[in-house]
Amino acid sequence: MKIKKGDQVVVIAGNSKNRTEPRTVLSVDRDNGRVLVEGVNLRWKHNRPTQQQPQGERVQEECPIHASNVMLWDAAQKTAVRKRPAQES
């Protein structure tokens, strides 16, 4: 897998595919081939009430998507690329 944590990627499949701005990769699960991308695949998680939080809560969090649904972003060309862009020194 060519994607690493901190890379800029563009989603090419799924509900977020028409957004053209690059997103940051938060984590990579190489065993399952999934990546966690900032602001993509948001789900609601319901936490039950506890003594510290008597109301309970509903939080929105990112869930991982398959690595084949993202492409690396090349800032120099301002487009998504298939191969790894050259690293700047």
Buried (B, 14 or more C-beta within 10 A) or exposed (E): EEBEEEBBBBBEEEEBEEEEEBBBBBEBEEEEEBBBBEEBBEEEEEEEEEEEEEEEEEEEEBEBBEBEBBBBBBEEEEEBEEEEBEEEE
